[in-house]
Amino acid sequence: MLYNILIIDDSPSMRKVLQKVIAMAGLPVECFEASDGIQGLDQCRHHRIDVIFTDLNMPNMDGFTFLKQIHQNPAFDDIPVLVVSTEGRTALIEEALKLGVANFINKPFQAEEIADKLHNILGEGYDHREDRTTEAPDF
């Protein structure tokens, strides 16, 4: 099964890093990109999305507004969302979790952390750690 992953981040380099890390997870995926929540919603409207990775601090529509928007739409409210952000304040993490976020990952992160959380969300019954390099880089 091919999984569709949406990566929302205003940094093109961070989107590329996340794509690389997701590819390292060994899952059959196609990644879609958006630079803000508005583009993220548009991608959700045009593609069947299985998992969303989003930043919180973005122009035009931030991550919190995006989360509120997708959870108000029955067509999108069951898509698992992982927040990947430099924001580490407890109040912000709690707010994101209240909005239905499946998990919160702080930047910088290790590739294995992303892969493990993705495998957990997608319910894979196998582990591709043997396919990974012995040194997981920090991103």
Protein Blocks (a to p, Z undefined) as FASTA:
>chain_A
ZZddddddfblklmmmmmmmmmmnopacdddddfbfklmmmmmmmpccfbdcddfbdghi
afklmmmmmmmpmklmmpccddddfblcfklmmmmmmnopabdcdddddfklmmmmmmmm
nopabdfklmpcfbdcdZZ
